[in-house]
Amino acid sequence: MIKKILTILNLLLTFTLVILTLYIFNIIDIPFLHKTSEPGETVLSPFGVTETEQTPEETGEKVERKKSYDELIKKGNLYYEKGFYNLAVDSYTQASNANPSKIEPLIRMGELQLILGNYEQTKLMGERIVKLNPQTVQGKIISAKANIGLEAFQEAKNIIDAVMSDEPEVAYLQGELALFTGEYERGRGLLNTVIQNNTNQNVTANAQKFIDAMNEFDTYSAGVHEHLKVLISKAYVLVDEPIMAKELLWNVVRTNREYRDAWIILGYSYLKIKKFQDAVDALTEAKRQDPENPQTLFYLGLAYAGADKTDEAIKELELAEKNGYEPKIHVEQKLAELYFQKEEYEKANNKYENVISLNPTDVDYFVRPLWVYIDKLNQPTKAVKLAEKALLHNPNDPMSFNLIGWAQVADNDFINAKKNLEKAIALNEKFNAPYLNLGWMFERQGNFNKAKEYYKKAYNLGTGDAVGDLAAQRYNALLLKENEHFMANIFN
């Protein structure tokens, strides 16, 4: 009976601890745990989320201050720059709700939905922008691009052709859509105008790719019409318009099935839009026509990998490498990833170390194999040796000191680990990974309070990144471990 009561008490305490942890991490709210704050006082949560809160005199209840439009835009821009696109969309949505008359958040959301491949959402954003301000060119550009993504090419052309503007992207879109529909001279003229004006470097560079394709075609005295389409399709791929490339190329291979280059570019276009089985089919046809072409084999390996056919992917990639595919580092890196997926960690790290040998000055290449040595293979000595190589080739990079400190923690060399991790922080005090690894060091030493302190710092410095998430998980795990220890002391 007593044993059952103790078990129930243990479960209740564990449940309470989990709830409190969720509260600490701002995942849930527990109103009675808030301290009453004075009007305008800044309240610091245990994990660094600060909000200015007011307490109305008549109720004494806390009211969280809403962020202003400008604050939300700034926050969205920060997420956008860091590549946290979904978080950026959320901030821009809040900004739009805060000030519905502004088109900037709508434009930003339209751009982000394009990046994310959400073309229906992009189209809705374009329509909202145009409705809010019928004269805005950006809304029509976004609408045209959304329709390209939806393969409504004529609708895209109708929208952009109706725009009268000196904006270089307008003439560029008009030009590339003219080429798509076979209006070659009109397209050439529009794209040459973009190049001559040269008011936007990115747009000018993209326009030049199409002009280069047409100029190459002109060098053939008896150029075949299908060849021009293939050259233009290649330009579409180079400017990241694989949907347009795919559409043009299908017309080519339907009339000429023996056009190997068309099949290769078609397969690559399917790869870019993540239609992996279609990519496999197209590249298999290209391989049939030229079984030893390293480019075909490499892309076919990527297509099989995308289709979750790992063994087939490895086979094609190894053939591509054997046949001289360049750059070799791309093959080695993909093979490393595939062996990692198969949990063949020794093979994976052999490939990762080949990648490092080809480019030891990119410190990011060291991270995954180091983790494999530490976490999967339990070979900390090899991890230290690899981290020393990272430091040798990247002596001024805080990541190098973080990596060797991390490896030394795994190898129980705590004195040198602490020195190197503190050096990483000295080089960049906002770099959260060394704080995480210092927390791990203190945890391994049994100093849980210090460990939690550093995990909290790592979490505070993160903006939803993997390091911050891991810090939160480890902090949480320590709380549970301390609770178990507490229960054992009470009932022993």
N, C-alpha and C positions, 0 to 999 in steps of 0.2 A: 504493500500500500504506500509506504513512504517513498519507495523507488518510483512509483507512478507519479506521485505528487512532485518529486524533484524533476522528473522528465517534463511534466507540464510546465513547471516554473521555468525550466531551461528554455523551452520553446517560446514561452511568453516573452522572456527577456531578449531572446534572439530576434523575435518579431519586432519588439520595441526598438532594438538597436538598428535594424534595417530601416524602419520608418524614420528614425532620427537621421540616419545617413542620407536617405533620400531628401530629407529636408535640408541638410547641410549643403548638398549639391544642387539645391534649387530645383529639384525635380518635382517635389510636391510642396504645398504650403500648409503650415500648421499655425493658424492665426494666434493661438494663445501663447505661442513661444516668442512672438515678436515683442521687443521692448518698446514701450511707449517713447516716442521721440518728440523733441521740440520742433516747432515749425521751422522748416528749411534745413533741419539737421541732416547731415550725410551719414547714412547707416552702412557700415561695412559688413557684408556677410562673411561667414567663416572661409569662403573660398573666393573672396575678392570681387564679387559682383556688387558694385556700388550704385545706389540710387538715392537721389534726394527725396526725402519723404516728409510730408506735412501731417500735422495732427490737428484736425478741426477742433476748436475749443468746445463746441457744443456736444461732441461725441467722444472726443479723446481717441478716436480710431485713426490708425495709420492709413494714409492715402499715398500711393506711389505716384510720383510726378511722371506725367507722360512725356516722352521724348518729342522734341520739336521736329518739324519738317526737315530743317537743315541738319539736325543731328542724325536723323534716319537716312538721309541721302549720303551723309559722310560715312555712316556705318556700312551702307550698301556698297559704296565705292571701295571701302577697305576690303570687304568680302570679295568683291569683283576682282580686285587686283591680286588677292591671294588665291584665287581659283575656287573659292567656296561659293559656287554659283547658286545653289538652292537657298543658302542663307542670304545671299545678296538679293535674290528675288523676293524673299520674305520681307527684308528691310525696305525694298523699293515699294512693295505692296502697302506696307504700313505708311510710307511717305505719301503715296498716292491717296490713301484714305485720309491722311492728315490734311492734305491740301489737294482736293480733286481737280482744281483748275490748272495745276501744273502738268506739263507734258514730259518733263525730264524723266521722272520715274517710269513712265510708260515706255519711253524710248529705250531706257536701260533694260527694262524687262523684255522688250521685244528683241533686243540684241542678245540677251542671255538665253531666251527661249530658242533663238536660232542656234546658238552654240550647243545647247542641250538637245537639239533635234526635235523640239516640240513645235512642229510647224503649225498645227491648228491653233495653239496658244499664241504663236507669233502672229498669225493672221488676225486673231482677235485684238492683239495689242495694236497692230497697224490700223485696224478699223477704228479703235478707240481714239488713237492719236489724230487721225483724219477728221473724225467727228468733233473732237475738241477744237481742232484748228485746221480747217480744210486747206489752208495755204501751206501747211508745213510739208516740206519736201521729205523729211526723214520718215514720216509716217508712210508715205507712198513707196519709199525705198524698202522699208521693212515689209510692207504688204507684197511687193513684187518678189522679194526674196522668199517670203513664206510660200507663195504660190509655186516658186521653183522647187522648193522642198516637197511640196505636195504633188509635184509633177503636173501642175496646171500651167504649162509653159505659155500657152497663148494668152491666158488671163494675166500672167506676169508681164508679158510683152505689152498687152493693152494698157496696163496700169502705168508702166514706166514710159512708154512712148507718148502718153498724154501729158507728161510732166515737162514744163518749160522752165529750165533752171541751168545756171552755170555751175552747179555742184558737180564736181568731176565724177562722182559715183553714179550720177544719173546717165551721163554720156557713156560711161563704162558699161553699165547694165544694158543700156540700149544697144551698144555695140556687140556684147557677147550674146544677147538674145537674137540680134540680127544674124550673126553667124550661125546660130543654132537653127534658124529657119531658112538658111540658104541664101540670105541677102548678103553675099560676101563683100561686095564693093561698099555697100552702105556701112557694114560692120567695120571694115578696114578704115573707112573715113572717120567714123566716130572714135575709134580707138586711137588713131593717129592724132586726132584733136586732143584727146586726153594726154597723150605723150608730149605733144608740143606745149600745152599749157603747163604741165608738170606742177600742179598745185597741191597734189597729194602723192607722196612718194610711193606708198603701198599700192594705190590704185594705178599709178603710172607703171610700176613694175609689173603688175598683173596684166595691164593692157599690152605691154611689150611682149609678153609670152605669146599672145595670140598673133601679133604682128610677125614675130619670129617664125611661128608655124606657117603663116601664109607666105612669108618670104622664102622659106625652105621649099614649099610646094612650087613656087615660081621658078626654082632652079631646075625643075624637071621639064624637059622640052615637051614631053607628052604626058603630063600628069594625069593620073586617073582620079575621077571624082571621089571614089571611096578613099583614096589615099589622103586627100585633103580633109575629109571627115575624121580620119584617124589622127592626123596631126592636130586638128582642132580639139579633138577629144583628149589628146595628151595634154594640151594646154589647159583644158577644163580641170583635169586631175591636178596639174601643177598649181592652179589657183584655188584648189579645194572646192571644186564644183563637181563631185563624182556622179551626182544624179544626172546632170546634163550629159556627161561623158558616156554614162551607161546607156542612155536613151539613143544617142547618136550611133554608138558602136553596134547596138543590136541591129540597126538597119544595114550596117556593113556586113556583119557575119551572116545575116539571113541571105544575102545575095552572093557572098564569097566566103564559104566555110573554111577555105584553106589560107585565110589571112591570119597568120600566126600572131603578128604584133597586135592585131585588133583583139584577139582572144586574151592576150596577156593584159592589155590595158583594161579590157572589160572585166577580167577577173580582179584586177587591182581596184577597179571602181566599186565592185561588189564588196571587196574587203573594207573599203572606206565607209560604206554605208551599213556595214555589219550584216550583210546577207551572205553568210559564210558558205552555206551549201551551194548557192548559185556561184560563188567564187570558186569553190572546188570544181564544179562542173565546167566552168569556162577555162580554168587553168589546166584541168585534166586534158581538155581538147588541145590546148597549146602544147602541153607535154607530148601528146601523141604525135604532133607535127614536128617537134624538136625535143627529143627525150633528154638531152644533156644541157639544155640552156639553163645556166645557174639562176638567172632572174626568175624564170618560170618556176623552178624548183623551190626557190626561197618563198615566193608568194604562195605557192601551193602548200608549203609547210605552214605558213601563217593562217591560211584558210582552214586547213585541218585542225589547227590549234583552236581557232575560233569556233569550229563546229564540235569541239570537245572530243576530237579523235587524236589523242595525244601520241600514241604509238606511230600512227601514220605521219603525224607532223614531224616527229623526231627523224623518221626515215627520210623524208623529203629534205629536211634542213641539213642533215648530214651529207646527203647527196649534193646539195647546193654548195656546201663548204668544200667538199671533195672536188667539185668542178670549178672552184675558184671564185665563188661569189664574193664581191666586195661592196661595202666594207665588211671585212670578216667579223668585226666586233659585234655587228648586228646579229649574225648567225649564232655566235657564241652566247650572247646575252639571251636570246630566245631559247636556245637549248638549255641553258642554266635554269630558266624559269620553268620549262617543261619538266625537267628532272626534279625540280623542287616540288612541283605539283604531284608528281608520282611518288614523292617522299623518298626518292633515291638521293639522299643528301650528300653522300660522298661524290657522286657523279656531278651533282649540281654545283658543289663547291669547286671541283676541278674546272668546270666551265666558268664559274664566276672569277676564279683566279686567272684564267686565260684572258677574260675581259679586262681585268686589272692590269695585266702585263701589257696589253695593247694600249691602255690609257690610264696610267697610274696617277695622273694629275687631277682626275675627277674623283674627289673624295667620296662622293655619294655611291660610287661603285663598291666601296668597301663595306657598306652597312649590312646588306643582306648576308654575304658570306660570314661576316663576323657573328651575326645573330645565329646563323646555322651552327657554327662551331660552338657557341656558348649554349644555346638553348636546345639544339637538336642532337648534336654529336657529343656533347659534354667533353670538348677538347679545348679547354681554356688556354693551354700553352700555345696551340696553333693560332688561337684568336689573338693572343698577345703578339706573336710574330707577324701576323698580318697587319695588325694595328700599327706596329712599328714601321712597316712599309708605308702605310698611309701618312704617318708623321714625317717620314723621310722625304716624301714627294710633295707634301703639303704642310710645310713647317709653320706657316702663319695662319692656318685655318683652325678656328675653334673646334670644328668637327673632328679634326685629327686628334686633339687632346681629349675630346670626349670619348672617341673610340678607344684610345689606348687605356683611358681610365676605366671605361666599361669592362674591357677585357681583363684588366688587372683586378677589378672587383671579383670577376668570375674566377680568377686564379688565386684569390685570397691574398693578394699583394695590396693590402689596404693603405699602407703608407704612401706608396707611389700613386695609387689610384686617386687618393684624396688630393695629392699635389697636382696631378694632371687635370682632374675635373675642376679644381679651383682655377687652374690656368685657363681652361676653356671659358669659364665664367668671367674671368678678368678680361678676356678678349672680346666677349660679347655677353654682357650681364642679362640680356633679355633672351638668351638662348636657353630653352627649357630642358633640353635633353641631359645636360650635366647635372641639373638639379634632380632629375629622375634617378640618375645613376648614383648620385650621392645618397639619395633616399634608400636605394637598394643596398648600398654598402652598409649603411647604418642598420638596416633591417637584418642583414646577414650577421652583423655583429651583436644583434640582440638589443640594440638601442632603438626601441620602437617609437619613442617620443621624437627623437631626432629624425627618424625615418619619415614619420608623418609630416614633420615640419618641411622637409625637402620635397616630399610628394605634393604638399599643398602649394609650394612655390612653383613646381613644375606645372601644376594644374592652372594656377593663376596666370602664368605667362602664356599658356596655350590659348588658341582661339578655336577650340573644337578639333584640334589636330590629334593624331594618333598618340603622340607622347602625352598630351594632357589627359586623354582617355585612359591610357595605361596607368598614369599617376593616380587617377581617381579610383581605378579598380584595385590598385595595391593599397591605397589608403583604406578603402572599404574592407579589404581582406584583413588588414591589420586590426581594424576595429572588431571584426568578428573573432579574430584570434585572441585578442585581449579579453573579449567577453567570455570565451570558453575558459581561459585561464582564471578569470574572476569567479566563474561558476564552480570550477574545480576547487578553488581555495575556500569558497563558502561552505561547500557540502562535504569536504573531506574531514 
